[in-house]
């Protein structure tokens, strides 16, 4: 196993979790008690960049996972 891949996957995983938790969309239990309405609106500014960053981190996490799987197999 390549330790650089494992460390990279761990770091990307932590940042992915943080970026997902930073995205407050008014869903879940808070919506039950009068949270955001369900009106459609587009993402703007920092919210849009955070959303794009989350997608990038998810793709990188999948890449690191596949690379780790392929290199462990050989």
LOBALO-847059 format. One record per atom (N, C-alpha, C, O): residue in one letter; atom name; x negated, y, z. Coordinates in nm, 4 decimals. Atoms other than C-alpha are relative to their C-alpha. Layout:
<atoms>
ATOM / residuo / atomo / x / y / z
ATOM / a / CA / X / Y / Z .
...
</atoms>
This chain:
<atoms>
ATOM / residuo / atomo / x / y / z
ATOM / x / N / -0.0831 / -0.1186 / 0.0000 .
ATOM / x / CA / 0.0000 / 0.0000 / 0.0000 .
ATOM / x / C / -0.0875 / 0.1249 / 0.0000 .
ATOM / x / O / -0.1933 / 0.1296 / 0.0627 .
ATOM / x / N / 0.0716 / -0.1255 / 0.0080 .
ATOM / x / CA / -0.1122 / 0.3491 / -0.0790 .
ATOM / x / C / 0.0505 / 0.0937 / 0.1112 .
ATOM / x / O / 0.1673 / 0.1328 / 0.1102 .
ATOM / x / N / -0.0469 / -0.0852 / -0.1094 .
ATOM / x / CA / -0.1007 / 0.5639 / 0.2360 .
ATOM / x / C / 0.0407 / 0.1396 / -0.0458 .
ATOM / x / O / 0.1238 / 0.2035 / 0.0187 .
ATOM / x / N / -0.0387 / -0.1325 / 0.0500 .
ATOM / x / CA / -0.0781 / 0.8842 / 0.0302 .
ATOM / x / C / 0.1463 / 0.0003 / -0.0447 .
ATOM / x / O / 0.2182 / 0.0976 / -0.0221 .
ATOM / x / N / -0.1404 / 0.0090 / 0.0413 .
ATOM / x / CA / 0.2522 / 0.7666 / -0.1191 .
ATOM / x / C / 0.0935 / -0.0063 / 0.1207 .
ATOM / x / O / 0.1996 / 0.0562 / 0.1216 .
ATOM / x / N / -0.0852 / 0.0116 / -0.1190 .
ATOM / x / CA / 0.3908 / 0.6736 / 0.2209 .
ATOM / x / C / 0.0100 / 0.1324 / 0.0757 .
ATOM / x / O / 0.1178 / 0.1705 / 0.1213 .
ATOM / x / N / -0.0012 / -0.1293 / -0.0690 .
ATOM / x / CA / 0.2903 / 1.0042 / 0.3786 .
ATOM / x / C / 0.0797 / 0.1011 / -0.0810 .
ATOM / x / O / 0.1576 / 0.1781 / -0.0248 .
ATOM / x / N / -0.0763 / -0.0900 / 0.0863 .
ATOM / x / CA / 0.4273 / 1.1959 / 0.0788 .
ATOM / x / C / 0.1487 / -0.0267 / 0.0079 .
ATOM / x / O / 0.2290 / 0.0666 / 0.0111 .
ATOM / x / N / -0.1416 / 0.0356 / -0.0101 .
ATOM / x / CA / 0.7549 / 1.0058 / 0.1001 .
ATOM / x / C / 0.0577 / 0.0452 / 0.1337 .
ATOM / x / O / 0.1711 / 0.0929 / 0.1389 .
ATOM / x / N / -0.0475 / -0.0453 / -0.1306 .
ATOM / x / CA / 0.7845 / 1.0822 / 0.4710 .
ATOM / x / C / 0.0193 / 0.1513 / 0.0035 .
ATOM / x / O / 0.1197 / 0.2005 / 0.0551 .
ATOM / x / N / -0.0089 / -0.1462 / -0.0011 .
ATOM / x / CA / 0.7164 / 1.4530 / 0.4208 .
ATOM / x / C / 0.1175 / 0.0476 / -0.0853 .
ATOM / x / O / 0.1936 / 0.1351 / -0.0440 .
ATOM / x / N / -0.1113 / -0.0375 / 0.0865 .
ATOM / x / CA / 0.9594 / 1.4802 / 0.1301 .
ATOM / x / C / 0.1331 / -0.0375 / 0.0644 .
ATOM / x / O / 0.2304 / 0.0369 / 0.0527 .
ATOM / x / N / -0.1224 / 0.0410 / -0.0686 .
ATOM / x / CA / 1.2200 / 1.2879 / 0.3304 .
ATOM / x / C / 0.0417 / 0.0972 / 0.1090 .
ATOM / x / O / 0.1600 / 0.1277 / 0.1235 .
ATOM / x / N / -0.0300 / -0.0967 / -0.1062 .
ATOM / x / CA / 1.1950 / 1.5306 / 0.6222 .
ATOM / x / C / 0.0528 / 0.1303 / -0.0601 .
ATOM / x / O / 0.1529 / 0.1847 / -0.0134 .
ATOM / x / N / -0.0459 / -0.1236 / 0.0639 .
ATOM / x / CA / 1.2255 / 1.8346 / 0.3935 .
ATOM / x / C / 0.1347 / -0.0180 / -0.0681 .
ATOM / x / O / 0.2147 / 0.0755 / -0.0719 .
ATOM / x / N / -0.1293 / 0.0281 / 0.0609 .
ATOM / x / CA / 1.5159 / 1.6703 / 0.2110 .
ATOM / x / C / 0.1111 / 0.0043 / 0.1045 .
ATOM / x / O / 0.2173 / 0.0616 / 0.0802 .
ATOM / x / N / -0.1000 / -0.0047 / -0.1070 .
ATOM / x / CA / 1.7026 / 1.6191 / 0.5381 .
ATOM / x / C / 0.0254 / 0.1431 / 0.0464 .
ATOM / x / O / 0.1401 / 0.1819 / 0.0688 .
ATOM / x / N / -0.0148 / -0.1393 / -0.0434 .
ATOM / x / CA / 1.6372 / 1.9791 / 0.6422 .
ATOM / x / C / 0.0781 / 0.0809 / -0.1023 .
ATOM / x / O / 0.1659 / 0.1592 / -0.0660 .
ATOM / x / N / -0.0698 / -0.0772 / 0.1023 .
ATOM / x / CA / 1.7533 / 2.1186 / 0.3092 .
ATOM / x / C / 0.1471 / -0.0388 / -0.0096 .
ATOM / x / O / 0.2310 / 0.0460 / -0.0398 .
ATOM / x / N / -0.1405 / 0.0416 / 0.0004 .
ATOM / x / CA / 2.0731 / 1.9132 / 0.3239 .
ATOM / x / C / 0.0729 / 0.0596 / 0.1203 .
ATOM / x / O / 0.1867 / 0.1048 / 0.1078 .
ATOM / x / N / -0.0638 / -0.0545 / -0.1196 .
ATOM / x / CA / 2.1454 / 2.0274 / 0.6788 .
ATOM / x / C / 0.0174 / 0.1514 / -0.0061 .
ATOM / x / O / 0.1067 / 0.2055 / 0.0591 .
ATOM / x / N / -0.0118 / -0.1451 / 0.0119 .
ATOM / x / CA / 2.0919 / 2.3924 / 0.5843 .
ATOM / x / C / 0.1169 / 0.0430 / -0.0885 .
ATOM / x / O / 0.1572 / 0.1593 / -0.0865 .
ATOM / x / N / -0.1095 / -0.0339 / 0.0904 .
ATOM / x / CA / 2.3715 / 2.3774 / 0.3294 .
ATOM / x / C / 0.1330 / -0.0099 / 0.0740 .
ATOM / x / O / 0.1905 / -0.1181 / 0.0857 .
ATOM / x / N / -0.1280 / -0.0046 / -0.0706 .
ATOM / x / CA / 2.6801 / 2.4838 / 0.5229 .
ATOM / x / C / 0.1105 / 0.0257 / -0.1013 .
ATOM / x / O / 0.1128 / 0.1315 / -0.1643 .
ATOM / x / N / -0.1068 / -0.0146 / 0.0974 .
ATOM / x / CA / 2.9880 / 2.4301 / 0.3076 .
ATOM / x / C / 0.1385 / -0.0035 / 0.0633 .
ATOM / x / O / 0.2374 / -0.0079 / -0.0097 .
ATOM / x / N / -0.1311 / -0.0013 / -0.0637 .
ATOM / x / CA / 3.2688 / 2.4294 / 0.5640 .
ATOM / x / C / 0.0736 / -0.1317 / -0.0098 .
ATOM / x / O / 0.1967 / -0.1339 / -0.0095 .
ATOM / x / N / -0.0652 / 0.1301 / 0.0069 .
ATOM / x / CA / 3.3356 / 2.0596 / 0.5388 .
ATOM / x / C / -0.0195 / -0.0735 / 0.1313 .
ATOM / x / O / -0.0949 / -0.0303 / 0.2185 .
ATOM / x / N / 0.0141 / 0.0797 / -0.1206 .
ATOM / x / CA / 3.3701 / 1.7970 / 0.8025 .
ATOM / x / C / 0.0943 / 0.0453 / 0.1096 .
ATOM / x / O / 0.2053 / 0.0913 / 0.0827 .
ATOM / x / N / -0.0843 / -0.0281 / -0.1149 .
ATOM / x / CA / 3.5043 / 1.8570 / 1.1498 .
ATOM / x / C / 0.0332 / 0.1484 / 0.0133 .
ATOM / x / O / 0.1407 / 0.1824 / 0.0627 .
ATOM / x / N / -0.0267 / -0.1438 / -0.0131 .
ATOM / x / CA / 3.4753 / 2.2378 / 1.1336 .
ATOM / x / C / 0.1167 / 0.0436 / -0.0880 .
ATOM / x / O / 0.1894 / 0.1362 / -0.0520 .
ATOM / x / N / -0.1117 / -0.0342 / 0.0872 .
ATOM / x / CA / 3.7231 / 2.2504 / 0.8431 .
ATOM / x / C / 0.1335 / -0.0374 / 0.0638 .
ATOM / x / O / 0.2362 / 0.0233 / 0.0334 .
ATOM / x / N / -0.1221 / 0.0421 / -0.0677 .
ATOM / x / CA / 3.9776 / 2.0724 / 1.0618 .
ATOM / x / C / 0.0525 / 0.1097 / 0.0920 .
ATOM / x / O / 0.1737 / 0.1266 / 0.1056 .
ATOM / x / N / -0.0392 / -0.1020 / -0.0956 .
ATOM / x / CA / 3.9797 / 2.3580 / 1.3119 .
ATOM / x / C / -0.0090 / 0.1415 / -0.0574 .
ATOM / x / O / -0.0419 / 0.2359 / 0.0144 .
ATOM / x / N / -0.0070 / -0.1331 / 0.0585 .
ATOM / x / CA / 4.0069 / 2.6469 / 1.0666 .
ATOM / x / C / -0.1285 / 0.0489 / -0.0616 .
ATOM / x / O / -0.1596 / 0.1677 / -0.0529 .
ATOM / x / N / 0.1236 / -0.0397 / 0.0669 .
ATOM / x / CA / 3.6799 / 2.6477 / 0.8762 .
ATOM / x / C / 0.0295 / 0.0682 / -0.1316 .
ATOM / x / O / 0.1382 / 0.1229 / -0.1501 .
ATOM / x / N / -0.0143 / -0.0616 / 0.1314 .
ATOM / x / CA / 3.6292 / 2.7752 / 0.5221 .
ATOM / x / C / 0.1191 / -0.0559 / -0.0753 .
ATOM / x / O / 0.1571 / -0.1717 / -0.0582 .
ATOM / x / N / -0.1077 / 0.0485 / 0.0853 .
ATOM / x / CA / 3.9144 / 2.7557 / 0.2774 .
ATOM / x / C / -0.0612 / -0.0769 / -0.1167 .
ATOM / x / O / -0.1820 / -0.0704 / -0.1397 .
ATOM / x / N / 0.0499 / 0.0836 / 0.1085 .
ATOM / x / CA / 3.8851 / 2.5243 / -0.0193 .
ATOM / x / C / 0.0057 / 0.0731 / -0.1340 .
ATOM / x / O / 0.0373 / 0.0125 / -0.2364 .
ATOM / x / N / 0.0010 / -0.0786 / 0.1222 .
ATOM / x / CA / 3.8597 / 2.8043 / -0.2754 .
ATOM / x / C / -0.1336 / -0.0207 / -0.0698 .
ATOM / x / O / -0.2391 / -0.0171 / -0.0065 .
ATOM / x / N / 0.1225 / 0.0212 / 0.0755 .
ATOM / x / CA / 3.6093 / 2.7407 / -0.5528 .
ATOM / x / C / -0.0768 / 0.1306 / -0.0120 .
ATOM / x / O / -0.0188 / 0.2356 / -0.0397 .
ATOM / x / N / 0.0864 / -0.1147 / 0.0231 .
ATOM / x / CA / 3.3184 / 2.9788 / -0.5673 .
ATOM / x / C / -0.1349 / -0.0511 / -0.0467 .
ATOM / x / O / -0.1748 / -0.1627 / -0.0135 .
ATOM / x / N / 0.1298 / 0.0435 / 0.0511 .
ATOM / x / CA / 2.9846 / 2.9651 / -0.7412 .
ATOM / x / C / -0.1092 / 0.0347 / 0.0996 .
ATOM / x / O / -0.0959 / 0.1259 / 0.1813 .
ATOM / x / N / 0.1146 / -0.0253 / -0.0878 .
ATOM / x / CA / 2.6537 / 2.9501 / -0.5633 .
ATOM / x / C / -0.0781 / 0.1185 / -0.0549 .
ATOM / x / O / -0.0950 / 0.1322 / -0.1761 .
ATOM / x / N / 0.0774 / -0.1155 / 0.0411 .
ATOM / x / CA / 2.4508 / 3.2694 / -0.5692 .
ATOM / x / C / -0.1176 / 0.0190 / 0.0936 .
ATOM / x / O / -0.1122 / -0.0176 / 0.2110 .
ATOM / x / N / 0.1141 / -0.0385 / -0.0811 .
ATOM / x / CA / 2.1138 / 3.3841 / -0.4478 .
ATOM / x / C / -0.0704 / -0.1173 / 0.0651 .
ATOM / x / O / -0.1027 / -0.2170 / 0.0006 .
ATOM / x / N / 0.0761 / 0.0999 / -0.0757 .
ATOM / x / CA / 1.9446 / 3.1816 / -0.1779 .
ATOM / x / C / 0.0729 / -0.1333 / 0.0067 .
ATOM / x / O / 0.0095 / -0.2388 / 0.0109 .
ATOM / x / N / -0.0774 / 0.1238 / -0.0046 .
ATOM / x / CA / 2.2284 / 2.9286 / -0.1655 .
ATOM / x / C / -0.0237 / -0.0830 / -0.1260 .
ATOM / x / O / -0.0338 / -0.2055 / -0.1194 .
ATOM / x / N / 0.0258 / 0.0703 / 0.1253 .
ATOM / x / CA / 2.1702 / 2.8428 / -0.5314 .
ATOM / x / C / -0.1411 / -0.0565 / -0.0028 .
ATOM / x / O / -0.1607 / -0.1694 / -0.0479 .
ATOM / x / N / 0.1386 / 0.0478 / -0.0030 .
ATOM / x / CA / 1.7921 / 2.8134 / -0.4845 .
ATOM / x / C / -0.0141 / -0.1188 / 0.0951 .
ATOM / x / O / -0.0879 / -0.2130 / 0.0662 .
ATOM / x / N / 0.0040 / 0.1115 / -0.0942 .
ATOM / x / CA / 1.8438 / 2.5873 / -0.1826 .
ATOM / x / C / 0.0607 / -0.1246 / -0.0623 .
ATOM / x / O / 0.0095 / -0.2349 / -0.0432 .
ATOM / x / N / -0.0642 / 0.1118 / 0.0684 .
ATOM / x / CA / 2.0777 / 2.3675 / -0.3877 .
ATOM / x / C / -0.0935 / -0.0604 / -0.1040 .
ATOM / x / O / -0.1039 / -0.1827 / -0.1133 .
ATOM / x / N / 0.0946 / 0.0480 / 0.0997 .
ATOM / x / CA / 1.8208 / 2.3429 / -0.6705 .
ATOM / x / C / -0.1201 / -0.0672 / 0.0667 .
ATOM / x / O / -0.1697 / -0.1687 / 0.0177 .
ATOM / x / N / 0.1113 / 0.0585 / -0.0737 .
ATOM / x / CA / 1.5430 / 2.2733 / -0.4193 .
ATOM / x / C / 0.0374 / -0.1370 / 0.0556 .
ATOM / x / O / -0.0458 / -0.2277 / 0.0579 .
ATOM / x / N / -0.0472 / 0.1285 / -0.0518 .
ATOM / x / CA / 1.7513 / 1.9922 / -0.2675 .
ATOM / x / C / 0.0016 / -0.1050 / -0.1113 .
ATOM / x / O / -0.0366 / -0.2198 / -0.0886 .
ATOM / x / N / -0.0003 / 0.0927 / 0.1133 .
ATOM / x / CA / 1.7967 / 1.8326 / -0.6106 .
ATOM / x / C / -0.1426 / -0.0404 / -0.0352 .
ATOM / x / O / -0.1700 / -0.1579 / -0.0597 .
ATOM / x / N / 0.1405 / 0.0297 / 0.0288 .
ATOM / x / CA / 1.4227 / 1.8601 / -0.6772 .
ATOM / x / C / -0.0589 / -0.0963 / 0.1033 .
ATOM / x / O / -0.1305 / -0.1899 / 0.0677 .
ATOM / x / N / 0.0510 / 0.0888 / -0.1046 .
ATOM / x / CA / 1.3429 / 1.6980 / -0.3423 .
ATOM / x / C / 0.0569 / -0.1410 / -0.0134 .
ATOM / x / O / -0.0139 / -0.2388 / 0.0105 .
ATOM / x / N / -0.0611 / 0.1318 / 0.0177 .
ATOM / x / CA / 1.5882 / 1.4140 / -0.4115 .
ATOM / x / C / -0.0665 / -0.0751 / -0.1149 .
ATOM / x / O / -0.0906 / -0.1954 / -0.1048 .
ATOM / x / N / 0.0675 / 0.0636 / 0.1134 .
ATOM / x / CA / 1.4245 / 1.3458 / -0.7489 .
ATOM / x / C / -0.1413 / -0.0423 / 0.0398 .
ATOM / x / O / -0.1848 / -0.1526 / 0.0066 .
ATOM / x / N / 0.1347 / 0.0349 / -0.0458 .
ATOM / x / CA / 1.0772 / 1.3550 / -0.5929 .
ATOM / x / C / 0.0018 / -0.1185 / 0.0960 .
ATOM / x / O / -0.0859 / -0.2046 / 0.0907 .
ATOM / x / N / -0.0116 / 0.1116 / -0.0936 .
ATOM / x / CA / 1.1905 / 1.1207 / -0.3157 .
ATOM / x / C / 0.0219 / -0.1312 / -0.0751 .
ATOM / x / O / -0.0377 / -0.2333 / -0.0408 .
ATOM / x / N / -0.0226 / 0.1205 / 0.0809 .
ATOM / x / CA / 1.3202 / 0.8719 / -0.5737 .
ATOM / x / C / -0.1270 / -0.0408 / -0.0735 .
ATOM / x / O / -0.1589 / -0.1594 / -0.0823 .
ATOM / x / N / 0.1256 / 0.0287 / 0.0692 .
ATOM / x / CA / 0.9948 / 0.9012 / -0.7695 .
ATOM / x / C / -0.1013 / -0.0645 / 0.0934 .
ATOM / x / O / -0.1642 / -0.1638 / 0.0570 .
ATOM / x / N / 0.0940 / 0.0567 / -0.0963 .
ATOM / x / CA / 0.7829 / 0.8345 / -0.4608 .
ATOM / x / C / 0.0428 / -0.1403 / 0.0429 .
ATOM / x / O / -0.0413 / -0.2279 / 0.0626 .
ATOM / x / N / -0.0496 / 0.1324 / -0.0389 .
ATOM / x / CA / 1.0054 / 0.5410 / -0.3646 .
ATOM / x / C / -0.0286 / -0.1031 / -0.1088 .
ATOM / x / O / -0.0742 / -0.2136 / -0.0794 .
ATOM / x / N / 0.0269 / 0.0916 / 0.1111 .
ATOM / x / CA / 0.9768 / 0.3820 / -0.7099 .
ATOM / x / C / -0.1491 / -0.0284 / -0.0135 .
ATOM / x / O / -0.1892 / -0.1430 / -0.0335 .
ATOM / x / N / 0.1451 / 0.0185 / 0.0100 .
ATOM / x / CA / 0.6005 / 0.4390 / -0.7226 .
ATOM / x / C / -0.0514 / -0.0902 / 0.1125 .
ATOM / x / O / -0.1361 / -0.1767 / 0.0900 .
ATOM / x / N / 0.0411 / 0.0826 / -0.1134 .
ATOM / x / CA / 0.5589 / 0.2869 / -0.3781 .
ATOM / x / C / 0.0412 / -0.1460 / -0.0209 .
ATOM / x / O / -0.0340 / -0.2377 / 0.0120 .
ATOM / x / N / -0.0502 / 0.1352 / 0.0263 .
ATOM / x / CA / 0.7696 / -0.0148 / -0.4799 .
ATOM / x / C / -0.0844 / -0.0701 / -0.1069 .
ATOM / x / O / -0.1201 / -0.1870 / -0.0924 .
ATOM / x / N / 0.0767 / 0.0586 / 0.1101 .
ATOM / x / CA / 0.5775 / -0.0709 / -0.8036 .
ATOM / x / C / -0.1420 / -0.0315 / 0.0434 .
ATOM / x / O / -0.1948 / -0.1372 / 0.0090 .
ATOM / x / N / 0.1383 / 0.0226 / -0.0422 .
ATOM / x / CA / 0.2346 / -0.0357 / -0.6437 .
ATOM / x / C / -0.0097 / -0.1060 / 0.1108 .
ATOM / x / O / -0.1135 / -0.1709 / 0.1242 .
ATOM / x / N / 0.0009 / 0.1029 / -0.1038 .
ATOM / x / CA / 0.3278 / -0.2625 / -0.3517 .
ATOM / x / C / 0.0164 / -0.1391 / -0.0620 .
ATOM / x / O / -0.0367 / -0.2378 / -0.0111 .
ATOM / x / N / -0.0256 / 0.1266 / 0.0663 .
ATOM / x / CA / 0.4430 / -0.5338 / -0.5890 .
ATOM / x / C / -0.1266 / -0.0623 / -0.0576 .
ATOM / x / O / -0.1388 / -0.1847 / -0.0604 .
ATOM / x / N / 0.1197 / 0.0548 / 0.0657 .
ATOM / x / CA / 0.1035 / -0.5699 / -0.7577 .
ATOM / x / C / -0.1089 / -0.0385 / 0.0959 .
ATOM / x / O / -0.2145 / -0.0857 / 0.0537 .
</atoms>
